[in-house]
Amino acid sequence: MKILMIISAAVFMALAGSGCAQDPPLFDGEKAYAILKKQCDFGPRVPGTLAHQKCRDYLVTALRGYADQVSTQDFLHTFGTPVQSARASNIIANFQSAKGDRVLLCAHWDCRHIADEDPDVNNRNKPVLGANDGASGVAVLLEIARLLKAQPPRQGVDIVLFDAEDQGNHQDNRSFAKGSQFFARHVVPTFNPRYGILLDLVGDKDLAIYQEAYSLQMARPVVDKVWAAAQKLGISEFIPQQGYAVFDDHIPLLERGIPCIDIIDFDYKYWHTVSDTPDKCSAASLEKVGRTVLEVLYRP
C-alpha cells in the first residue's frame, strides 16, 4: 500500500508541472469513423493474414504523413491451436521528437483470430472483424495524429499502435498484450513519458466508460485528470466509478514504471464475436473520446 501511494504521489508531481494550457483543436468524429471503417475494409487484421499486412502498410503510410518519424518493432508472434507463427509489428510515431517532455498515446490494431465468445457455436472458429475491439482506438489516434501535425501541443507525443494484443487464451493473461510486452522490454531506457493513455473498445454506440481498476491502483492521478477533463467538457459517458479490472496493453507499461491508464468500455456485448462490426460503433462516441484526450493534451 505504501509503495502505491509513493508511485501515485510521483505521478501527481509530474502532472502538476506539465506546463501552460492551449485551446485544443477540434476533433472530427466523422473522420475518425471513416478511419475505423477503412481498417475493417481490409478484413480481420489477424497476424499472418493479407488483411493484417495491408492494414499495417496503411497505418504506417498514414502516420508518416503526420509524424516526425515512424518506425516499427517487428517480432515473431506465436498463437492459436494448433500453434501458428506470424510476424507482428508495433507501429511507433513520434511527434516533436526533440522535446524531452513527452506523453504516450496507444491502442492495439490487431484482431482476435477466433470469435470464441460468439453465441453461435458455428462462428467460434471464425476471426473477429474488430470494429470496436481494435479499430476504434486506432481511429481516434489517427485523427489525433492529424491534429498534432496541424497544431502541435507544448509537449512531445508518441503514438504507439500495439500488435498481437488479442490472440491469447483466457487461462493465461500473459498470452495477451504481446506487442505491449515486447515494447516494454525493448524500448530504449531513456523512454520516460510523463503518463500514457491507452484506448480500447471506445467506439460503442452505447458508450459508458468506467475507471479501470489497475489504472486506479497504479496511476490514479492520470485517471483523475482524464475524468476531470471529460466532466469539464460535459461528456457524461466517462463515469467516475470503478469498473472492470482488465489485463490490457497498459499493464506491461505500468510494470515498466510508465503511469499508463486504460480508457475502455468493456461492457460490450459483441466482444470477441463476429458481430463486432462498424454498425455497432458511432462517430459520436469516437468524438467524445477524442475530445477528452485532446483536452488533457492541450490543457495540462
N, C-alpha and C positions, 0 to 999 in steps of 0.2 A: 504493500500500500504506500509506504514511504517513497519507494522508487518511482511509482507512478506519479505521485504529487510533485516530485522534483522534475520529472520529464514535462509535466503539464506547465509548471512554472517557467521552464526554459522556453517552451513554445510561446507562452504568453509574452515573454520579453521580446522574442523575435518579431511577433506580430505587432507589438506596440511600437517598434522602431521602423516601421515599414514605409514611412515617407508621406508625401502630400497627396491629396485627392485630386483626381481628374474626373471630368464628365465621361462616362463610358460611351462607346459607340453604340449604335442601335443594332441589336441582334435581329436577324431576319429569319423567322421560323419557317417560312416557305422555302427559303434557300436551303435551310438545314434538312427539311423534309425531302427535298429533291435529292440531296446527297444520300439520305437514308435509302431512298428508292433505287438510286444508282448502284449502291452496293448490292442490294437484293437482286437487281437485274443480272448480276453475274451468276447467281445461284448460291447455294450453301458454300461458305468460304471455309471448307474443311481442309486442313493441311494435306498436301499431296494431290489436290484436285486442280483442274484447269481453272475453275472459278476462283480458287484461292490465289493462284498465280496472277490472274488478270486483275483481281482486286488489289493485290499488292502493288502491281505496276501503276494502277490508277491512283492509289493513295500516295505513293512516292512522288509521282508526277504532280499531283495537286499540291502537295506540301512544298515542293521545290519552287512552285510559283509564288509562295508567300514567305518562306523562312530564309534566314541567312544561310543555313546549311541543313542538309538532310542526310542521314546515314541509316544503315540497317545493321542489326545484330542478327546474323544467321546462325541457327543451331539445328541439330537433329532432334526431332521430336518423335517419341515412340508412344503409341496409344492403341486402344481397342483390343478386341478379342475376336479372331486371333490377332496377335500383336503386329502392328504395321509401323513403318518408319517413314517420316517425311521431313523435308526441310521446312522450318518455321522461321519467321522473320519479325523481330521487333523493329518498328519504324520510329526514328528519333528525329525531331525537327527542333532546331534551336533558333530563337528569336533574340536579337540584340546580344549576340554571343559574348561580347566584350564585358558585359555587365556582371559583376560578382554577385549582386543581389538578385536571386532567382526564385521563381515559382514553378512547380511541376504540375502539369495537367495530363491526365492519362485516361485511357479506355482500352478495351480489348476489341480486336477486329475479326477474330475467327468465329466460326460457328461450331456447334456441337455436331458430332458425327452420327449420333443416334437420338431419335425422339423418344427417349426412354420413359418420359412422363406422359406420353400421349394416352388419352382414354381409350383409343382404338389400338388393340394389341397388334393389328396388322400394320400399323405405322411405326412401331417402336424400333425397327431397324433402319428406318429412313433418316436422312440427315435433316437438320433444322435450318430453316432459312435465316433465322436470327435477325428479324427486323428490329425488334426491341433489344434482344439479348445479343448485343454486338454492334449493330449498325447505328443504333440511336446515339450512343455515347460518341462514336466516331463522327457522326453527322454534326453534333454540337461542336466538337473540337475543330473540325474543318472549317465551319463557319466562323468560329473564334479566330482561327489562323488567318483567315482573310482580313478580319478586322484588326488583328495585331499588326499586320503589314501596313494597313491604311492609317492606323492611329496607334503608334507604339505606346505602351504604358511606361511608367517610370522604371520598372524593374524588368529584368530579362525573364523570358518564359521558355520553358522546354515542354514540348508536347511529345509524349511517347504513346504509341499505339502498340499494345502488347499482343503477341500471337500466342497460340497454344494455351489459352485460358480454359477452354471448355471441353477438353477431351478426357477428363478424368473419370474415375469411378467413385461412387459416393461412399465407399468404405474407407477411402484414403484421401483426406483433404489435400495432401501434398502432391497428388496426381493431377490436381487442378493448378491454375495460375503458373504454368511452366515458364511462360515468357517473362513474367514479372520476377520469378525466382532467378532466371538466368540473368536478367538485367541487374538485379540487386547484387549478384555475385561478381559481375564483370564490369560494371560501370566504374569509371575512374574514381580513385579515393577522394579526389577534391570535389566531387559532385555532392553538393550540400545545399539543396534548396531550402528556403525558409519553411515552406509547407507544400503539401501536394493535395490535389483533388482528383479522385477517381470517379468517372461517370460510368454507370452500368444500369441498364434497364430504365432509361429515363424518358422514353418516348410514349409510354402507355397513355391512351386517350383518357383513362380514368386515373389520373396521376395522384399519388399520395406517397410522399417521401418522408419516412420516419428517420430518426437518427440511428445509424448503425452502431451496434454495441461495442465492437472493438475500436471503432473510431472514437467513441465517447471515452472509452477506458484509456486510450493511449494518446489521443490528440484532441481532447475536449475543447481547448481554446479555438482550434480551427473549426470544429463543429459549431461552436457558439457564434463565430464570426460569419459563417455561411448562412446560418438560420436567421441571424440578425439582419443580414443583407436582404434575404427574402422577405422578412417581415417589413422592412423599410419600403420595399417595392410593392407591398400588398399582395404577395404571392402566397396564398394560404395553403397551397399544396405541399409546402415544406412544413411539416408538423413537428413541433418541438417536444417530441416524446420518443423514448427509446423504442426501437422496433426490433428487427431480427439481428442476430449475430451471424455474419456471413464471412466465410473464408473466401476472399476475393483477392484481386491483384494488389490491394493496399497492404496486405499482411506481410509479404516479404519486404516491402518498403519500410513499414513500421519496425520490423525486426532489424533492419539496417540502420535505424535511427532517424528516418525521414518521417516527420509527422504528417502522414497522408490519411485523408478520410475518404470514405466510400459514400457517394451520393447514389442511392439505389432504391428503386421501388420494387421490392421483392414480392409484393402481393400481386402477382401477375399470373393469371390462370392459364396462359398459353406458354409458360416457361417450359422449355425442352419438349415442345410439341411441334408438329408440322403446321400448326395454326399460328405460329409466331411470324406473322406476315405484315406488310406495311399498312393494311387497312385497320390493324389494331392500334396503330400509332397516330399521332397528330402533330401538325406543325405548332399548334398552341402549346403543347406540353414541352416540345423541344425549345421553344422560345422562352418559356418560363425558366427552364434550367439554364439556358444560355445567358439570359439577362442577369440571373443571380450570380453566376460565375463572373461575368463582366463587372458587376457591381463590386465584388470582392477584389478583383484585379485592379480596377481603376480608382476605387475609393478605399485604400487600405487603412 
